[in-house]
Amino acid sequence: MKAKTDSTEDGILMAGLSEDDLERVKGLIADCRIVRFDCGHGISLRLSERFL
């Protein structure tokens, strides 16, 4: 699951993974499937129906 990748004006990453990090993860995990959510870190709270 990948939430929206945001950064502050100072360039501080406000997400668990950058898009570059995500590409590395996809290369390390066989049959990796990424599901993107248009929200912040609280995917299970903000988009609970899609999360389930």
LINJO-V147236 format. One record per residue. NEAR is the number of other ideal C-beta (glycine too) atoms within 8 Angstrom. D_FIRST is the distance of its C-alpha to the first C-alpha in Angstrom with 1 decimal. Layout:
NEAR/D_FIRST
NEAR/D_FIRST
This chain:
7/0.0
9/3.8
11/6.7
8/10.1
10/12.0
8/15.3
7/18.4
7/21.7
3/24.9
4/25.7
6/22.7
6/20.9
8/17.1
7/15.6
10/12.0
4/10.7
9/10.6
8/12.9
7/12.6
6/15.1
8/13.2
11/10.3
8/13.2
8/14.7
10/11.8
9/11.8
6/15.5
6/15.6
7/13.6
3/15.5
4/14.0
8/10.5
4/8.5
8/5.8
6/4.9
5/5.9
13/7.2
4/10.7
9/11.1
8/11.3
6/10.0
7/11.1
12/8.5
7/10.3
5/13.5
9/13.5
9/11.9
8/12.7
5/13.9
7/10.8
9/8.8
4/11.7
